[in-house]
Amino acid sequence: MIGYYYVTFILAFILSGLYVYKWHKHFDMSISVLFVLVPVVNLAFLIMYRNGTDTGMMIMTKFLYLGGTFLPWFITLAIANLCKIRISRFLRVISFILNTVVYCTVLTVGYSPVFYKSFHMEEISGGFAVVKEYGFMHTVFYILILAYQIAGIAFIIYTFFLKKQVSRKILFLLMLPQLLTVVGYLLNRFMPPGIDTLAGSYVFAQIIYLFIVDQIALYDVSDMVVESMVESGETGFVTIDFKYRYLGSNETAKRILPALNDLHVDGKLKRTGEIGEKVIPWLDHFREDNSNDQYLYEKRTEGKESEYYTVNVNYLYDGNFRRGYQIFMEDDTKNQQYIHLMDQYNTELEGEVEAKTERIVQMHNNLILSMATMVESRDNSTGGHIRRTSEGVRILIGEMKKDSSFSLDEEFCRDIIKAAPMHDLGKIAVDDSILRKPGRFEPWEFEKMKIHAAEGARIVHEILKDTDDESFKTVAENVAHFHHERVDGSGYPEGLKGDEIPFEARIMAIADVYDALVSKRVYKEKMSFDKADQIIMEGMGTQFDERLKDVYVKARPKLEEFYQNCE
């Protein structure tokens, strides 16, 4: 018997802890009181039967009836609130006074026969049992509790049949503790002495209300947003869970989509009908790709001009947890009419705009090329280097496009060819005494020269920071920054290895080194094509990406032809 009360107390305490973890400021106060009182009452059960004295029983009985008197009242208030039934302040005050009067008679136990005429503890096998004789106020107590039970069940039944905007799942969960109380009272008559089913009933009620508050968290999120949207009266709002069940909407949304008026809360959307045909495709596309979150909805009404609404789909959050979807709808009719009017002019303007845009892009490209040429003019050993390396990149890319294993898109190919002339812009930061030195660099001079890679990336970033072409900006920065990296990690400036080096920089590296080998420099004569080819091939897998080996081999004839023509 004592083990039963230990278990019910520990479970009540743990469940109250779970409620504290789940607690949300919008939870009904009555539910919070339930989770406070149940552990106290079950502790009183434990102490009373553990102590086994008349004095202990008298004290603990008063704690027990604190829950027995007020818990049904708080539960009835919680049911009314969840069923969206308003109880007047007068009824709340009167019922509270009745509870207080009944509980005051409980406090007279041991001094007056009003509630208990007599009671004492008797020792039984495995513990103690309470032997008691009830007074007339105990009958009043039963009547009061029965009234709360009937009221709670009546609220639930009334809401189920007459209110659509209350979750049927919550109504079902609310009914369980009400029915359990009746079942528990009947079972108590058949239980062994010393075992009170009320302690277990309270624990079961806690479990049910934990499920209820989990649902409340979902619907409260919907209600709070819906209420704020109702105030503005301009934005339609609909909430739907992950199983495509309708959670709620505001009046504006119901005006835009009249079929919402016929939906029950928790009703699952069907793919047929006005709602399903419009809303489900929005949700399907958003679920497949979250970037598909905006749509244009045309509402057609016979005899009237079409109305247009912008639709935005997003996740419905409860704190950091995703609980479903939210759909916003805003009137965009005037804007769409304006767009339709502007479309009439767009056709005439399109050609002119494209021509101007092309000229601007060409000016931008010429500016970049001019800047690269200006930097090259400071280096007396690299005349024509940017033109030759750019063509080298173009030849390599041409061969790569023929090889399906690379799967290069046109944007990438365009970007790297366009970025190639910018790879040495960082040399503008190198001192003339080093850059124009007529001979090989000393080690310390080479270290100074190395800064041109990182400096080039910085300069490219500054030049292109306001461009809308993000892919080109990334490729250009990478080419300038990493074209001296080696796949074995011995390159500079970062010492990157293998695939750590951006692909575009690995391509640039081959074109850059090949030009350095077959071109004349102040500190060396140009190298033969065969000798240059030998060095390039030996560098595959150490200096260069070995996956580009076949591409280079196929590109070699065109590279040699180009450099022969350059002579």
N, C-alpha and C positions, 0 to 999 in steps of 0.2 A: 504493500500500500504506500509506504513512504517512498519507494522507488518511483511510483506513478507520479507523485507530486514533485519529486526532484526533476523528473523528465519534463513535466509540463512547465515548471518554472524556467528551466534552462532553455527550452524551446521558445518560450515567450520572450525571454531576454534576448536570445539570438535574433528572433524575428523583428523585435523592436530595433535592434541594431541595424538590420537590413533596411528598415524603414528610414532610419536616420540617414543611411547612405543614399537612399533614393530621394530623400526629401527635396521638395520643390516649394518655393514660396507661394505657389498658387494652389497647393493642396489644401483641402478643407480642414479647418481647425478641429472639427469633430473627429476626423480620422486620426489626427495627431494625438488627441486625448485618448482614443482607444488604445494606441500603442504605448501610451504612458501608463494607463490604468491596469492593463492586463498583467504585466509583470508584477505589479504591486499586489494585485489580487491573488495571483498564483503563488507569490511568496507568502502571503498570509495563509493560504491553504497549507503550504509546506510547514510553516512554523507551528500552526495550530495542531496538526496531526503529529508533528515531530515532538512537540512539547508534551502533549497528552494531559494537561492540567485544566481544571475548570477556569482558573484565572486566565491562563493563556488563551483558552477558547473564547472567553468573553471579549478580550482585547482584539484578537484576530478576526472575530465575527464582525466587528465594526469596520474593519478594513475590507472584509469580503463584501459587505453590503454597500460600501462606497462604490465598488464596481457594479454590483447587482442593481443598485438604484439608478446610477447615472449613466452607465454604459448604454443601456437600451435607448435612453433619451438622446445621447450624442449620436448613436447609430441612426436613429430616426431623422435627426437633423441632417446628417450626411446624405442619407437616401434622398431627402427632399431637395437638397442642393444639387446632387448629381442628376436628379430627374427634372431639374429646372422648375421646381415648384416652390413658390414663395410662401413661407409661413410668416404670418404677421408678427410684429413685435409683441403684441398683446398676448397671443397664444404662447409664444416662447417664454415670456415672463411668467405667465400663469403656470405653465407646465414645470418650469424651474422651481417655482415656489412649492408646488405639490411634491416634487422630488425632495426638496429640502425638508419639508414637513415630515415626510415618510422617513427620511434618513435621521432626523432628530429623534424619532421614536426608537430607531435602531440604537442610538447612543444611550438609551435608557435601559438597554439589556443588562440584567444583573441588579437593577435597582427598581424596575417597574415591570408589571406583567403586560404592558400595553403591546409590545411586539412579541416577546417570548414570555410565556407564563412560567416555564421552567426549562432548564437544560443542564446537562452534565456530560462528562466524558466517561465512556466505558471501555475497558481494555478488551481487545479481541485478538484473535490469532493474526499476527503480522502487524499490529498497530493499535489504533484507537478508533472508536466510532462516537458520533455525537448523538445523544438522546435528547430530544427537545419537544416542547409542547407550545404551539403557536398561540399568539394573542390576536385580537381583532385587527390590529394595524398590519399584521402580516397578510391578512386577506386583502386589505386595501393595496398593499404592495403588489400582490399578484394581479389585482385588477388593473393597476397602473401599468405593469409590465405587459399585460395582455393587450391593453389599449395601444401601446407603442408598437407591438408586433403587428396588430391589425392595420394601424396607420401606415407602417412601412410597407407591408404587402400591398395595401390599397394604392399607395403612391406608385409602386413598381408596375402594377397591372394597368393603372390609368395611363401612365407614360407609354407603356408598350403599345397600347391600342390607339392613342390619340396624339402622340408626339413623334414626328419623324426625325427630328434633329437631336435625338439622344441615342447613343450606341446601344444596340440590342445585346451586345456582348457584356457591357457593363450591367445592364438590367438583369441578365442571367446570373452574373456573379453576385449581385446584390441580393438576389432571392435566396441563394444558398445558405448564408448565415441565418436568415430569418427561419427557414425551414429546419435548419439544424437545431435551433433553440427549442423548437417544439419536440423534435425527435429526442433531443438530449433530456428534456424534462420527462418524457415517457420512459426512456431507458433507465433513468435514475431510480425508478421504482423497482427495477429488476437487478440492479447492481449490488454487489456484496456491501455490507456495512463498512463505512470508512472510505468508500470510493465515490467521489462526487464527479459526475460527468461534466459539470460546469467548467472545471479547470481545463479539460480537454476541448470543450466547445470553444472556449476563448482562444485557444491556440489555433484551432481550425479557422476561426473567424479572422485571426491575424493573417493566416496564409491567404485566405480569399481576398482580404483587403490589400495585400501586397500586389496581387494580380490586378486589382482594381486601380491602384495608384500608378501602376505601370501603364495602363491604358489612359488614365487621366493625364499623364505627362504628354502622351501623344495628342489627345484631343484638346488639352489646354493650349498647346503650341498653336494649333489651328485656330482656336477661339480667340486668342490674344491678337493674332495677326488679322483675323477676319474683323474683329472689333475696330482695330485701328483703320482698316480699309473702309469700314462702314462710315466712319467719321468723315473721311474725305469725300466719299460718294462718287469718286471719279474712276477708281481702279477696281476692276473685277478680280476676285481672288477665289481660287478653288484649291482644296487640299485633297490629296489622294495617297493612300499607302502603297507599299511596294507590291501588294497583291492586286492593285488596281481597284481597291475598295474606296468608295466615296467617304470623305471625312467631314467636309463642311465647305461652305461658300458664303459670300456676302450677297446682298440684294442686287448690287451692280452686276455681279456675275450671273445671277439668275435672270436679269433682264437681257443680258447679252446671249445667254444660252438658256432659254425658258424651260428646257427639259430638265434642268437641275431641280426645279420645283417638285418634280415627281420622284426624285431619288430618295431612298432611305439612307440615313447614315449607316455605314458598314455595307451598303449595297454594292455589289461588284459590278463594275462597268462592263457592258456587253459590247461586242464589236459591231453589232448592228444598232440601228437607231441613231438619232441625232447626236447624242453625246459620244457614243462609242466611235462613230465614223470620224468625228472631228478630234476628240481628245486623245484617244488611244494611239493614233499615229504619232502625235507630238511626243507622247511618253516613250513609245518604242524607239523613235529616232534619238531621243535624248539619252536613253539607257544604252544604246549601242555606241553613241559618241556624244560626250557631254558638251562638245562645242556646238552641237545642233540644238541650241536652246532658244532660238528666236524664229517666230513664224508670223505670217500675215493672214489674218482670218477675215474673210469677206462674208458679212451677214446680209443675205438677200431677203427682202420682204416684198411681197407682191404689191404693186402699186406705189412703191417707194424707191428712192435711190439707194444703192448699196451703201452699207456702213462698213468701215474697215477698222480692224483692231489689231494692234501689235500684241503678240503673245510671247511671253517669256516663261520658260520652264526652268525650274531649279530644284535642288533638294530641299526637303523640309527637315530642319534640324531641331533636335531636342538636346540643348547644350552642344556637345561635340559629336553626338550620335545622329546619323541619318535615319529618319523614320518614315520617309515617303517623299512625295513630290508636291511642289507648290506651283501653281500656274497663275501668272498675272496677265490681265487683259486691259489695255488702255486704248481709248478712242483715238484712232489715227486717221479719221475720215478726211479732215481738212488737209492734212499733210499729203495723203494719197491723191487727193484732187489736185493739189499743187504739183505733185510729182508728175501726174498725168499731163498737166498743162506744159510742164517743162520738157517732157519727152518729145513734144511736138517740135521744140527748138533744138533738141540734142542732135538730131540727125544732121542738120545743117552745120552745127558747130563742131561735130565730131572730127571731121577731116582737118579743120583748122587747128583744133586742139592737139591732135596727133602730130601734125607737122611741127607745131611749136615745141611740143614735148620732145620730139626727136632732135630738134635743134639744141634744146637745153641739155639733153643727155650727151649729145656730141660735143658741146662746149665743155661739159664736165669732164668727159673722157680726154679731150684735148688738153685741158688744164692739168690733169693728172700726168699725162704723158710729157707735157712740157716741163713740169716740175721734176719728173724723173730724168729727163734729158739734161736739165740744168745741174742736177746733182752729179750725173755722169760726167759732165764737162769738167768737173773739178778733179776727176781721177784720170791722170794721164796714161793709165794702163788699161783702161776698159772702154775705149771708144767703140760705140756700136753694140756694146754688150747687151743693153736692154732690148734692142731690136732683135738681136740674134737669139737670145734666150726666150723671148716671147714667141718667136717662130718655132723654136725647139719644143716649147710646151704645146703649141698648136699641133705639131706633127705627132707628138706622143699621144695627145688626146684623140687625134684622128684615128690612130691605130687601136686605142682602147675602145672606142665606140664600135669598132668592128667585132670586138670580143664580148660576147654576151655574158661572160662570167663576171664582168665588172659592173654591169647594170647601171651605167652612169646616166643621170638625167640631163636634159639639155641645159637646165639652169646651172648645174655644177660646171659643165663644160664651158659655158659662156663665162662664168665667174672667174675660173682659174686663168683662162686666156686673157681676160680683161685685167686680172690682178698681177699677172707676171711682170709687167714693166715697173711695178711698185716694190719689187722685192728688195731692192738696194737703197730705198729712200733714206734709210738710217745712216748712210755714209755722210749725210750732210752734217752730222754731229761729230765726225772724226776730224781731228786737226789736220790741216793741209800738209804739215811736215811729215805726217805719217801717210796720209792718203796719196800724196804725190811723190813719195820716196822712189827714186829710180833704182830699185833693187829689192832684194828680199828683206823681209821684216826681221828685226831682232825679236826675241821672245817677248820682251816687255811691250814692243810696238804691236806685236800680233794681239796681245791682250787688249790693247787700246782699240785695235781694229774690230775685235769681237763685239764691242758694244753696239755696233751698227744694227745687229739683228733685233735686239730688244728695243733700241731707239726707233728703228723702222716701224715696229709694231705700234709704238706709241704715236708716232707721226700719222700713220695710216688711220689709227683710231680717231685722232683729232680731226683729220680731213673728212672722214666719213661718218662722224658721230651723229649728224643730223639727217643722214640718208634714210629713206624708207626701205631700202634694199638690204635687209638684215643678212641674207645669205651671202651677198657679195662682200659686205663688210667683214663677216667672219672669215671668209676665204682669203681676202686680201690681208687681214691681220696675221692669219696663220702662215701664209706664204712668206711675209716679211720676217716674222718672228722665228720660224723653225726651219728655214731652208738649209741651214748649216748643221742640223741635227743628223746623227748617224744611227742606223737601226741597232748597232751594237752598244749604243749608249755613250760613245766617246765623243760625240759632237757637242756643239754649243748653241744657244746659251744655257739651256736647262739640263742637258745630258739625258734627254728622253730616249726611250728604247722602243723598237718595234712599232706596234700599233698605238703606242702613246703619242707618236708623231702624227699630226694630222695628215690625211692622205694627200691633200693638195701640196703640202710641203715636201712630201716624199717624191712627188712628180717633179716639182720645181728643182729639187736637188740634182736630179739626173741632167736636166737641161742646163743648169748652172755650171756643174762640173765639166760636162762635155764641152761647153763653150770655152771654159778656162783652159782645157787641154789642147784644143785644136786652134786656138787663137794666139796670136803673138802678144807677148807682154814685154815690158821694159826689162824684166829680169829673166826672160826666157824666149826662145824661139817657139813657133807653133809646132805642135806635135803631129806626126802622121796620123791618118785616120785609123790605121791598123794598131798603132801603139795606143792611141786613145781608147780604141775599142777593147784592147786587152786590159787596160786599167779599169775601165767601167765594168767589164765582165768579172774581173777579180774582186771588185768591190760589192758584187751582188751578195746579199746576205750579211755583210758587215757594215758597209757604208750605205748601201742602197737596199730598198725593199726587193727581195728576191722574186716577189710576185709580179714585179714589173720587168723581169728579165726578158720574157718572150715579147713583151710590147717593145722594149728597146731594140731587140734583135730585128723585129719586123720594121721598125722605124729607121734603122741605121741607113739603108740606102737613100731615103729621102733626106735625112740629116746631112749625109755626105754631099748629096747633090746641091742642097741649099748652101752649104759652106763653100763649095767650089764656085758657085755663082757669086758669092759674096766677094771672092778674090777679084 
